[in-house]
Amino acid sequence: YGMKNQTAINEFILLGFSYGLQVQTLLYLVFLVTYMVTITENAIIIFVVKRNRHLQKPMYYFLGNLSFLEVWYISVTLPRLLFGFWSQSMTISFSGCMTQLYFFISLMCTECVLLAVMAYDRYLAVCHPLHYPTIMTHKLCFQLSILSWAGGFSISLVKVSFISRLTFCGPQIINHFFCDISPVLNLSCTDMSLAETVDFVLALVILLIPLLIIVFSYCCILSTILCMPSSQGRRKAFSTCTSHFTVVIIFFSATLFMYARPRRIHPFNLNKIVSIFYAVFTPALNPLIYCLRNKEVKEILRKTI
């Protein structure tokens, strides 16, 4: 009853990185450069994939999707953080917080499904090369990309609708640089066990099903590659998969650490550090991983530039 008597709050204060001015200035510059580099890298990939007929293949169609996603993914959190550094105003309205949370989780869920789709594409290309052109048609590519986006955004809608129904009381301080599930849930002063269970179950579904598809695909790919008679064939097959596999390891290790465990055991400052890694640096790394590991993209980029 005492809890119910407290006034519900309608805005939050994002703690962000409350260090000294020099550290804040350095962080501002690092994040600003990272943001600009990420947008530029991903825009170049989208442009090159769209303009070059040699890259009109399913693998690059999905890579273009991933790059488009990364642009929005980093734009959900970083501009707001940079504005906070600059203006020293870290308040965010309740609706603003829920909107940020919805888009961030939607894009993360979409990326989970998209990485599984890309693994399935690599599986067909390596394990069934003769049937690959007839199976992976333009129509199927389009349907799989729509499935990724629709799946991600609808699962996030269920999660956020449960969270937004909770009542939040003081203190209104979120010890994070954006509205993430765990720090927001911890400010609720009503029973949050249902919202927490829904979130946990959906996090496992959206992480584990794509992860199982990826593991299965790569087991099949590995066994096919090991049976190949020529070392050149093995090398070529490996090179088409390594960049995707690297991105998968980086993305899933961070997201499983953050979201597939009960909320109450989260050490918050560690959360913040892991969040910087997957919300800020991963979108900047992914285009580099894909381009540095891929001869075809490297050649076309060199010609384009």
C-alpha positions, 0 to 999 in steps of 0.5 A, spaced: 500 500 500 505 504 501 508 503 494 501 505 491 501 511 495 508 514 491 506 518 485 508 514 479 513 518 475 513 520 468 520 521 466 527 518 467 534 521 468 539 517 464 545 517 468 550 515 462 557 516 464 558 521 470 565 522 470 569 528 470 569 533 464 575 531 461 573 524 461 566 526 458 569 530 453 574 524 450 568 519 451 564 524 447 569 525 441 570 517 441 562 516 440 561 521 435 567 519 431 564 511 432 557 514 430 560 517 423 564 512 421 559 506 422 553 510 418 559 512 413 561 504 412 554 501 412 552 507 407 557 505 403 556 497 403 548 499 401 550 503 396 555 498 393 551 492 393 545 496 390 549 499 384 554 493 383 551 487 378 556 482 381 553 483 388 546 481 386 547 475 390 543 473 396 549 473 400 550 481 399 542 482 399 542 480 406 548 483 407 545 490 405 539 488 410 544 488 415 547 494 414 541 498 413 539 495 420 546 497 423 545 504 421 538 504 425 541 500 431 546 505 432 541 511 431 537 509 436 542 510 442 548 514 440 545 521 438 541 521 444 547 520 448 551 525 444 546 530 445 546 528 453 554 529 453 553 536 449 547 539 453 548 536 460 541 534 460 539 527 461 532 526 462 528 522 458 520 522 458 516 515 459 514 515 452 521 517 449 524 511 454 519 506 451 520 508 444 527 507 445 526 501 448 522 498 443 526 500 437 532 498 440 530 491 442 526 490 435 532 491 431 536 486 436 531 481 435 531 482 427 538 482 427 538 475 431 533 472 425 537 475 420 544 472 422 540 465 422 537 467 415 544 468 413 547 462 416 541 458 412 544 461 405 551 459 407 549 452 408 545 452 401 551 455 398 556 450 401 552 444 402 547 444 396 551 448 390 547 445 384 540 447 387 542 453 390 540 458 385 533 454 384 532 454 392 534 461 394 530 465 389 529 473 389 522 471 392 525 467 397 530 472 399 525 478 400 520 473 404 526 471 409 528 478 410 521 480 411 520 475 416 526 477 420 524 484 420 516 482 422 519 477 427 523 482 430 518 488 431 513 483 433 516 480 439 519 486 441 512 489 441 509 484 446 515 485 451 515 492 451 507 492 452 508 488 458 513 493 461 510 499 459 504 497 463 508 497 470 508 503 474 514 506 476 516 510 482 522 514 484 528 514 484 527 515 477 535 514 475 536 509 470 544 507 471 545 506 464 546 511 457 539 508 454 533 505 456 534 498 456 530 492 459 534 491 465 535 498 468 528 500 467 525 493 470 528 495 476 525 502 477 518 498 477 514 499 484 509 494 482 509 486 481 514 485 475 514 478 475 509 477 469 513 482 465 520 479 467 517 472 465 515 474 458 521 478 457 526 472 459 522 467 455 521 471 449 529 473 449 530 465 450 526 464 444 529 469 439 536 468 441 536 460 441 532 458 435 536 462 431 542 460 434 540 453 433 539 454 426 546 457 425 549 451 429 546 446 425 548 450 419 555 450 421 555 443 423 553 441 416 558 446 412 564 444 416 562 436 415 561 438 407 568 442 407 572 437 410 569 432 405 571 436 399 577 433 395 581 440 393 584 444 398 582 450 394 575 448 394 575 448 401 579 455 402 574 458 398 568 455 402 571 457 408 572 464 406 565 465 404 563 463 411 568 466 416 566 473 416 559 471 418 561 466 423 565 472 426 559 477 426 555 471 429 560 469 435 561 477 437 553 478 437 551 472 440 556 472 446 554 479 448 547 478 447 546 472 451 550 475 456 546 481 457 539 478 456 538 470 457 539 470 464 535 473 470 534 480 471 536 481 479 543 478 478 546 484 473 552 488 476 550 494 472 556 497 471 559 491 467 552 491 464 554 498 461 561 496 459 558 490 455 552 494 452 557 499 449 560 493 446 554 491 442 550 497 442 556 502 439 562 498 437 559 492 434 555 496 428 562 499 427 566 492 426 561 488 422 562 492 415 569 492 417 569 484 418 565 483 412 569 487 407 576 485 410 574 478 409 571 478 402 575 479 396 569 480 392 567 486 396 574 488 397 575 488 389 569 492 388 570 497 393 577 499 391 574 500 383 568 504 386 573 508 390 
